[in-house]
């Protein structure tokens, strides 16, 4: 039996980061992975989708350039080269993790793990022992019980990125972040895209004004959107929605993900009240003290950067440096369409439910010099605060590079700053970030351009 200080099950962004942190603390660590190193995010999630979104951005830029004096002709789209580029990006990052494991003397073991006891993991009939075990097993696509779905050939995000030929007609069941990003990625490549969302609207987790802008952009691109969709049946060629047939040659079910609780059930680890996720305490410890859990299996935001931070904090707690759990109000949330959407903290509705004298200001990019010059005027900066202490309760940015810009406001909040500090900051001109300054100025009634 091989002995370790820590065995991590799952080599996604939660597991591999946790393993490296433990190794940096001088611990002997093993990581067990049954699929591919890097997990969902690297192989069939964040990274491949951003690769395809970049192709969409290139094509949209070409179209915009044609309107303003850049005479170009698009002869053809070679999707095989796009797939090759995506695979190269994934392989580069996989190699990077493998190098980090090697340099930190972490044993990487491929195979399916089983929990034999509270300190023993079995992989391919080999027993591994550890003082502590970390479950970072992530999740798997949720496929809703739609009539006929079991007989239809459909993709989930686990299989979509293995596609080697572009479909003519893509139907996406779902209207969340993943569904919208992939619709946005496919349409500029010449794919006829339809989004079917059973909820009352797409992107219900996003700010209402942000949602409105993205819906307008999707419609402008020619993406058909049906909300409150009543899906009667799925066949091998059509989705029947309220009696009307929507044809497809590729069907993507992107209705969210559910946690993989296989290992938790092997030792009857306690679940939450709804029996959906593993119950953990503030240090990510489960009902079995030697076993910890992070990421998708414990609920909360199903985001790679959240899993990574939970992994770090779980390891620090295991080995004597207990810290507070991840603060959900400090987690940046991102949508990588064009324009991008980024946010953190409380929404307007949540802030008003928790605080008195909430004040909200929003400034558009339409008057910003850099945005006008770059033709990137869609969007706004919104800051949510309160009048007594001027705390930064939340923020939303919709616009070009929003997913980068949001960190300016978040950094001030994390440094225990207030909107007073944002108000005093000098922003370079011309930059899109000037709108952050203008929004903070407007909270005090002294915006120059608004």
Buried (B, 14 or more C-beta within 10 A) or exposed (E): EBEBBBBBBBBBBBBBBBBBBBBEBEBBBBBBBBBBBBBBBBBBBBBBBBBBBBBBBEBBBBEEEEEEEEEEEEEEBEBEEBBEBBBEBBEEBBEEBBEBBEEBEBBBBBEBBBBBBBBBBBBEEEEBBBBBBBBBBBBBBBBEEBEBBEEBEBBBBBEBBEBEEBBEBBBBBBBBBBBBBBBBBBBBBEBBBBBBBBEEBBBEEBBEBBBBBBBEBBEEBEBBBBBEBEBBBBBEEBBBBEEEEBEBBBBBBBBBBBBBBBBBEEBEBEBEEEEEBBBBEEBBBBBBEBBBBBBBBBBBBBBBBBBBBBBBBBBBBBBEEEEEBBEEBEBBBBBBBBBBBBBBBBBBEBBBEEBEEBBBBBBBBEBBEBBEEEEBBBBBBBBBBBEEEBBBBBBBBBBBBBBBBBEBBBEBBEEEBBBBBBBEBEBEEBBBBBBBBBBBBBBEEEBEEB
